[in-house]
Amino acid sequence: MIDLVNSILSMKADVYTQQDEQDPDTGALKKTWAYNSTVSCFAKGSISSTSGRGTDKQKYSTKFKDTEAIQIRVDKFISHRDKITNIRNANGEVVWFELNYPTNTPTVFEIVGNTPITDPFGNILGYNLMAARSENQTIGD
């Protein structure tokens, strides 16, 4: 059974979890991201029936916005409070990365949807995630 799961979830991704800290002087909340785990997954671009390149879009107005959505299948629950990055194939090569950064850093994705995959008896086999490119591409800061 494990060989079957490994053949379906042939990629790896790093999961970072949101942590909220409060400044003792001002009371302001600060959001930080801490490494949680590396999960087995299978990720693919999200295809849309609209014209263009699926869900990849670049928009110019007063602020440049680059949007991208992907679908990720995992075998354990990942929360909306998590971010995923460093999605790599079976050879360890990063699949999604930022071309605008000097070293092609792995793209950071936010979880925007999470639905369980169940068998006919209602047992949860895994989860389908919808993830969108995060506006903030720094993790750990």
C-alpha positions in Angstrom: 0.0 0.0 0.0 2.8 2.4 0.8 4.3 1.9 -2.7 1.0 2.9 -4.2 0.9 6.1 -2.1 4.5 6.9 -2.9 3.8 6.5 -6.7 0.8 8.9 -6.5 2.4 11.4 -4.2 5.8 11.5 -5.9 6.7 15.1 -5.0 7.8 16.8 -1.7 6.9 20.2 -0.3 7.9 22.2 2.8 5.1 23.4 5.1 5.4 26.6 7.2 3.0 27.3 10.0 1.8 30.8 11.1 2.7 31.9 14.5 1.4 35.1 16.1 3.5 37.1 18.4 2.5 40.2 20.4 4.8 43.1 20.9 5.0 43.6 24.7 5.4 47.4 24.4 2.8 48.3 21.7 0.5 45.2 21.8 0.7 44.9 18.0 0.5 41.4 16.6 3.3 40.2 14.3 2.8 37.2 12.1 5.9 35.0 11.6 6.3 31.7 9.8 8.1 28.6 11.2 9.1 25.4 9.4 6.6 22.7 10.3 7.4 19.6 8.1 8.1 18.2 4.7 5.1 16.4 3.2 4.7 14.0 0.3 2.4 15.6 -2.4 1.5 15.8 -6.0 1.1 19.4 -7.4 -0.2 20.6 -10.7 -1.1 23.9 -12.3 -4.8 24.8 -12.1 -6.4 24.8 -15.5 -9.3 27.2 -16.3 -11.8 27.2 -19.1 -11.2 30.9 -19.6 -8.8 32.2 -22.3 -5.2 32.8 -21.4 -2.8 30.7 -19.4 -5.2 29.1 -17.0 -5.1 30.9 -13.6 -1.7 32.6 -14.1 -2.2 36.3 -14.5 -0.1 39.4 -14.4 -1.9 42.7 -13.8 -0.5 46.2 -14.0 -2.2 49.1 -12.3 -0.9 51.2 -9.4 0.7 48.0 -8.2 2.0 45.0 -10.2 0.2 41.8 -9.2 1.3 38.3 -10.3 -1.3 35.6 -9.5 -0.9 31.9 -9.9 -3.0 29.0 -8.5 -2.1 25.4 -8.2 -3.8 22.2 -7.0 -1.9 20.0 -4.4 -2.8 16.6 -3.2 -1.4 15.6 0.2 -1.9 12.7 2.6 -2.2 14.8 5.8 -4.3 17.8 6.8 -2.7 21.2 6.0 -4.5 24.3 7.5 -5.4 27.7 5.9 -2.9 29.1 8.4 0.0 27.3 6.6 2.1 28.2 3.6 3.7 25.7 1.2 7.0 26.3 -0.6 9.9 24.4 -2.1 7.7 22.0 -4.2 10.1 19.6 -5.8 9.8 16.6 -8.0 11.2 13.0 -7.3 14.6 14.2 -8.5 14.6 17.0 -5.9 14.3 19.8 -8.5 12.1 22.7 -7.6 9.1 22.9 -9.9 7.7 26.4 -9.1 10.2 29.2 -8.6 10.4 33.0 -8.8 12.2 34.2 -11.9 12.4 37.7 -10.7 14.6 36.8 -7.7 18.3 36.6 -8.3 18.6 32.9 -7.3 15.3 31.5 -8.6 13.9 31.0 -5.0 11.0 28.6 -4.6 7.6 30.1 -4.9 5.6 30.5 -1.7 1.9 29.5 -1.9 -0.9 30.2 0.6 -3.6 27.6 1.1 -7.0 29.0 0.0 -9.0 25.8 -0.1 -8.9 22.4 1.5 -11.2 19.5 0.9 -10.9 15.8 2.1 -10.6 12.9 -0.3 -12.8 10.0 1.1 -13.3 6.4 0.3 -16.8 4.9 -0.2 -17.0 4.3 3.6 -16.2 7.9 4.6 -12.6 7.3 5.7 -10.3 10.2 4.8 -7.6 9.1 2.4 -6.0 12.5 1.8 -6.7 16.2 1.0 -7.0 18.3 -2.2 -5.7 21.8 -1.6 -6.0 24.9 -3.7 -3.1 27.2 -3.3 -2.4 30.7 -4.6 0.9 32.5 -5.0 1.6 34.5 -1.9 2.0 38.2 -2.4 4.9 38.1 0.2 7.5 35.7 -1.1 9.7 35.7 2.0 9.3 32.9 4.5 10.7 32.9 8.0 10.8 36.7 8.3 
